[in-house]
Amino acid sequence: MPAPQRLRGIAVLIAITVLSFCSIKKMAINKVANILTAPGGGKVFTADNDPELVGDALPFAIKMYESLLASAPYHRGLQLQTGSLYIMYANAFLQTPAAMLPEREYQQQEFLLQRAKNLYLRGRDMLLSGLDRRHPGFRKALENRHFDQACQGMGRDEVPFLYWSGAGWIAAFAIDPFDMDLGLSLPEAAALMERVLKLEPTFDSGAIHDFYVLYYGSLPDYMGGDLKKAREHFEKAISATGGRLTSPYLSLATTVTVKEQNAQEFKELLEKVLAIDAQGTEDNRLLNIINQRKARWFLDHIADFFVDLDVPAEEGEPKEKSQ
């Protein structure tokens, strides 16, 4: 066989080998990704009863998912898992601990909050990119406030992407309400949540209603805050969960009752949080345990939120200040 033909034959053989290897590698990555993101796979985190263990493990898990995503950028499950875990981690293991730090540790608090904001937005952007890949023009339409056009064609299969991207977006603004660019983009985030409410109001045990308790309960009136609507969504959240999830009680207590300065209702709601059997709710065990820690902290610091209460050092029980 002439040399040029041999060289062409060798080149073809190398190309076939490389392509076969790449194909096998891609299949292997997709198989691993499918296993890691299979329905119910998230229970390894959400069903755990040791928040510190999960908090230590999540950064490695998130970066592992992100590494796989770099090799399989169109894998829907990896997009959702990676983006949503960034947002969950930011909330449970950065923003929550920061809120419980004493005032003297304000520098550490600010550091944790800025990390949380960064990860909220990182998760949001991953999820929005996933939506944009499947619905070309989505982000441009969203930025131009063409909300119906942006969400056109999206069904219930896109609800988790819409929910987590909207939740991360608004959570980032809640940390830094002086970020005017982020504030001006809030209608875009609100449009995503409205789409979730329309498509699947019972998503994730009524998580969308719990979100709206926080949303309407925490925003000032001029930005759309509405305490009546917050209470309406609270009732829907309780109905969706059968009262077995701590989040709605905690959300109403820390927003609406504080705004209304209703200390009695505040205590009653937090006591309901503590009365829930966290160990018996497998799908939300971790969340319930973290929320019960938060409830205890709020009860211990109740005087910081209500102007007519004082906490005697020797008793530790709130009482009305003398007039």
C-alpha positions as CSV (number, residue, x, y, z in Angstrom):
1,M,0.0,0.0,0.0
2,P,1.4,3.4,-1.0
3,A,2.6,5.6,1.9
4,P,-0.1,8.4,1.4
5,Q,-2.8,5.7,1.5
6,R,-1.4,4.2,4.7
7,L,-1.2,7.6,6.3
8,R,-4.8,8.3,5.4
9,G,-5.8,4.9,6.8
10,I,-4.0,5.6,10.1
11,A,-5.6,9.0,10.3
12,V,-9.1,7.5,9.8
13,L,-8.4,4.9,12.4
14,I,-7.2,7.5,14.9
15,A,-10.3,9.6,14.2
16,I,-12.6,6.6,14.7
17,T,-10.8,5.7,18.0
18,V,-11.0,9.3,19.3
19,L,-14.7,9.7,18.4
20,S,-15.5,6.3,20.0
21,F,-13.7,7.3,23.1
22,C,-15.5,10.7,23.2
23,S,-18.8,8.9,22.7
24,I,-18.1,6.4,25.5
25,K,-17.0,9.2,27.8
26,K,-20.1,11.2,27.0
27,M,-22.3,8.2,27.7
28,A,-20.5,7.5,31.0
29,I,-20.9,11.2,32.1
30,N,-24.6,11.1,31.2
31,K,-25.1,7.8,33.1
32,V,-23.5,9.2,36.2
33,A,-25.5,12.4,35.9
34,N,-28.7,10.5,35.5
35,I,-27.9,8.5,38.6
36,L,-27.1,11.6,40.7
37,T,-30.1,13.5,39.6
38,A,-32.7,10.7,39.6
39,P,-36.0,11.5,41.3
40,G,-35.6,11.1,45.0
41,G,-31.8,11.4,44.9
42,G,-32.0,14.7,46.7
43,K,-33.2,13.0,49.8
44,V,-29.6,12.2,50.7
45,F,-29.5,15.8,51.8
46,T,-33.1,16.8,52.6
47,A,-33.8,13.7,54.7
48,D,-30.7,14.0,56.8
49,N,-31.0,15.0,60.5
50,D,-27.5,16.5,60.9
51,P,-27.3,20.0,59.4
52,E,-23.6,20.3,60.1
53,L,-22.9,17.1,58.2
54,V,-24.9,18.4,55.2
55,G,-23.4,21.8,55.4
56,D,-19.9,20.4,55.3
57,A,-20.7,18.1,52.4
58,L,-22.6,20.4,50.1
59,P,-19.8,22.5,48.8
60,F,-18.0,19.4,47.5
61,A,-21.2,18.0,46.1
62,I,-22.1,21.3,44.3
63,K,-18.7,21.5,42.7
64,M,-18.8,17.9,41.6
65,Y,-22.2,18.6,39.9
66,E,-20.7,21.7,38.3
67,S,-17.8,19.7,37.0
68,L,-20.1,17.2,35.4
69,L,-22.2,20.0,34.0
70,A,-19.2,21.4,32.3
71,S,-18.9,18.1,30.4
72,A,-22.6,17.7,29.9
73,P,-23.9,21.3,29.6
74,Y,-27.3,20.3,28.2
75,H,-28.1,17.8,30.9
76,R,-31.4,19.1,32.3
77,G,-31.1,17.3,35.7
78,L,-27.6,18.6,36.3
79,Q,-28.7,22.1,35.5
80,L,-31.5,22.0,38.0
81,Q,-29.5,20.2,40.7
82,T,-26.5,22.5,40.5
83,G,-28.4,25.7,40.3
84,S,-30.9,24.9,43.1
85,L,-28.2,23.5,45.4
86,Y,-26.3,26.8,45.2
87,I,-29.5,28.6,46.3
88,M,-30.3,26.1,49.1
89,Y,-26.8,26.3,50.4
90,A,-26.7,30.1,50.4
91,N,-30.0,30.2,52.4
92,A,-29.4,27.4,54.9
93,F,-25.7,27.6,55.6
94,L,-24.7,31.3,54.8
95,Q,-27.7,33.6,55.3
96,T,-29.3,31.8,58.2
97,P,-26.1,31.6,60.3
98,A,-25.3,35.2,59.4
99,A,-28.7,36.4,60.7
100,M,-28.0,34.7,64.1
101,L,-24.6,36.3,64.7
102,P,-24.4,39.0,67.5
103,E,-24.0,42.6,66.4
104,R,-20.3,42.7,67.5
105,E,-19.5,40.2,64.7
106,Y,-20.9,42.5,62.0
107,Q,-17.9,42.0,59.8
108,Q,-18.3,38.2,59.7
109,Q,-22.0,38.7,59.2
110,E,-21.4,41.0,56.2
111,F,-18.9,38.5,54.7
112,L,-21.4,35.6,55.0
113,L,-24.2,37.7,53.5
114,Q,-22.2,38.8,50.5
115,R,-21.2,35.1,49.9
116,A,-24.9,34.2,50.1
117,K,-25.8,36.9,47.6
118,N,-23.1,35.8,45.2
119,L,-24.3,32.2,45.3
120,Y,-28.0,33.1,45.0
121,L,-27.2,34.9,41.8
122,R,-24.8,32.1,40.6
123,G,-27.6,29.6,41.0
124,R,-30.1,31.8,39.4
125,D,-28.0,32.4,36.3
126,M,-27.4,28.6,35.9
127,L,-31.1,28.0,35.9
128,L,-32.0,30.9,33.7
129,S,-29.4,29.7,31.2
130,G,-31.0,26.3,31.2
131,L,-34.3,27.8,30.4
132,D,-32.9,30.0,27.7
133,R,-31.3,27.0,26.0
134,R,-34.6,25.2,25.7
135,H,-36.6,28.4,25.0
136,P,-34.4,30.6,22.8
137,G,-35.1,34.3,23.4
138,F,-36.5,33.7,26.9
139,R,-34.0,35.9,28.7
140,K,-34.2,38.7,26.2
141,A,-38.0,38.7,26.4
142,L,-37.8,38.7,30.2
143,E,-35.3,41.6,30.3
144,N,-37.6,43.6,27.9
145,R,-40.5,43.0,30.3
146,H,-42.4,40.9,27.7
147,F,-43.4,38.4,30.4
148,D,-46.1,36.5,28.5
149,Q,-43.7,36.0,25.5
150,A,-40.9,34.9,27.8
151,C,-42.9,32.2,29.5
152,Q,-44.8,31.2,26.4
153,G,-44.7,27.5,25.8
154,M,-43.4,26.7,29.3
155,G,-45.3,23.9,31.0
156,R,-45.1,22.1,34.4
157,D,-41.8,20.5,33.5
158,E,-40.2,23.9,33.8
159,V,-41.7,24.8,37.1
160,P,-38.6,23.8,39.2
161,F,-36.4,26.0,37.1
162,L,-38.8,28.9,37.3
163,Y,-39.3,28.5,41.0
164,W,-35.6,28.2,42.0
165,S,-34.4,31.0,39.7
166,G,-37.1,33.3,41.0
167,A,-36.4,32.4,44.6
168,G,-32.6,33.0,44.3
169,W,-33.2,36.3,42.5
170,I,-35.4,37.7,45.2
171,A,-33.3,36.3,48.0
172,A,-30.3,38.1,46.6
173,F,-32.2,41.4,46.6
174,A,-33.4,40.8,50.2
175,I,-29.8,40.6,51.3
176,D,-28.8,43.8,49.5
177,P,-31.9,46.1,49.0
178,F,-29.6,48.9,48.1
179,D,-28.5,47.2,44.9
180,M,-30.6,49.3,42.6
181,D,-29.9,47.3,39.4
182,L,-31.1,44.2,41.2
183,G,-34.1,46.0,42.6
184,L,-35.1,47.2,39.1
185,S,-35.0,43.7,37.9
186,L,-37.5,42.3,40.5
187,P,-40.5,42.4,38.2
188,E,-38.7,39.8,36.1
189,A,-38.3,37.5,39.1
190,A,-41.9,38.1,40.1
191,A,-43.1,37.1,36.6
192,L,-41.3,33.7,37.0
193,M,-43.0,33.1,40.4
194,E,-46.4,34.1,39.0
195,R,-45.9,31.5,36.2
196,V,-45.2,28.9,38.9
197,L,-48.3,29.8,40.8
198,K,-50.4,29.5,37.6
199,L,-48.8,26.2,36.4
200,E,-48.5,24.3,39.7
201,P,-49.8,26.0,42.9
202,T,-49.0,22.8,44.9
203,F,-45.4,22.6,43.7
204,D,-43.1,21.1,46.4
205,S,-45.7,20.9,49.1
206,G,-47.0,24.4,48.5
207,A,-43.5,26.1,48.5
208,I,-44.8,28.8,46.1
209,H,-47.3,29.9,48.8
210,D,-44.7,29.9,51.5
211,F,-42.6,32.1,49.1
212,Y,-45.5,34.6,48.8
213,V,-45.9,34.8,52.5
214,L,-42.3,36.0,52.6
215,Y,-42.7,38.1,49.5
216,Y,-45.8,40.0,50.5
217,G,-45.0,40.0,54.2
218,S,-41.5,41.5,53.9
219,L,-41.7,44.0,51.0
220,P,-42.8,47.6,51.8
221,D,-46.2,48.7,50.5
222,Y,-44.7,50.8,47.7
223,M,-42.9,47.7,46.3
224,G,-45.9,45.5,46.4
225,G,-46.0,44.3,50.0
226,D,-49.5,43.3,51.2
227,L,-50.0,41.7,54.6
228,K,-53.5,40.5,53.7
229,K,-52.2,38.6,50.7
230,A,-49.4,37.2,52.9
231,R,-52.0,35.7,55.3
232,E,-54.0,34.3,52.4
233,H,-51.0,32.5,51.1
234,F,-50.1,31.3,54.6
235,E,-53.5,29.5,54.8
236,K,-52.9,27.9,51.4
237,A,-49.4,26.8,52.5
238,I,-50.8,25.2,55.6
239,S,-53.5,23.5,53.6
240,A,-50.9,22.1,51.1
241,T,-48.7,20.7,53.9
242,G,-51.4,19.6,56.3
243,G,-49.5,21.7,59.0
244,R,-46.5,19.3,58.9
245,L,-44.0,21.7,57.5
246,T,-42.4,24.4,59.7
247,S,-41.7,27.0,57.0
248,P,-45.1,28.7,56.7
249,Y,-45.3,29.3,60.4
250,L,-41.8,30.7,60.5
251,S,-42.4,32.8,57.4
252,L,-45.5,34.5,58.8
253,A,-44.0,35.0,62.2
254,T,-40.9,36.7,61.0
255,T,-42.6,39.0,58.5
256,V,-46.3,39.8,59.1
257,T,-46.4,39.5,62.9
258,V,-43.3,41.6,63.3
259,K,-44.7,44.3,61.0
260,E,-48.0,44.2,63.0
261,Q,-46.0,44.1,66.3
262,N,-48.2,41.1,67.4
263,A,-45.8,39.5,69.9
264,Q,-48.4,37.0,71.1
265,E,-49.0,35.6,67.6
266,F,-45.3,35.6,67.0
267,K,-44.7,33.3,70.0
268,E,-47.7,31.1,69.1
269,L,-46.4,30.6,65.5
270,L,-42.9,29.8,66.7
271,E,-44.2,27.3,69.3
272,K,-46.0,25.6,66.5
273,V,-42.7,25.3,64.6
274,L,-41.1,23.6,67.6
275,A,-44.1,21.3,68.1
276,I,-43.7,19.7,64.7
277,D,-42.1,16.3,64.7
278,A,-39.1,17.1,62.5
279,Q,-37.8,13.5,62.6
280,G,-41.1,12.2,61.2
281,T,-41.1,14.3,58.0
282,E,-38.5,12.6,55.9
283,D,-38.7,14.7,52.7
284,N,-38.2,17.9,54.7
285,R,-36.4,16.6,57.8
286,L,-33.3,18.8,57.3
287,L,-35.4,22.0,56.6
288,N,-37.6,21.4,59.6
289,I,-34.6,20.9,62.0
290,I,-32.9,24.1,60.7
291,N,-36.2,26.0,61.0
292,Q,-36.6,24.8,64.6
293,R,-33.2,26.1,65.4
294,K,-34.2,29.5,63.9
295,A,-37.4,29.4,65.9
296,R,-35.6,29.0,69.2
297,W,-33.2,31.8,68.2
298,F,-36.1,34.1,67.5
299,L,-37.9,33.3,70.7
300,D,-34.6,33.9,72.6
301,H,-34.3,37.3,70.9
302,I,-38.0,38.3,70.8
303,A,-37.3,41.6,72.5
304,D,-35.2,42.7,69.5
305,F,-38.3,42.6,67.3
306,F,-41.0,44.1,69.5
307,V,-40.7,47.5,71.0
308,D,-43.1,46.9,73.9
309,L,-41.3,43.9,75.2
310,D,-38.3,43.4,77.6
311,V,-36.5,40.2,78.6
312,P,-35.5,40.1,82.3
313,A,-32.0,38.6,82.5
314,E,-32.8,36.4,85.5
315,E,-35.9,34.9,84.0
316,G,-35.4,34.8,80.3
317,E,-39.1,35.3,79.7
318,P,-40.5,38.4,77.8
319,K,-42.7,40.8,79.6
320,E,-44.4,44.1,78.7
321,K,-42.3,47.2,79.4
322,S,-43.8,49.5,82.0
323,Q,-45.5,52.5,80.4
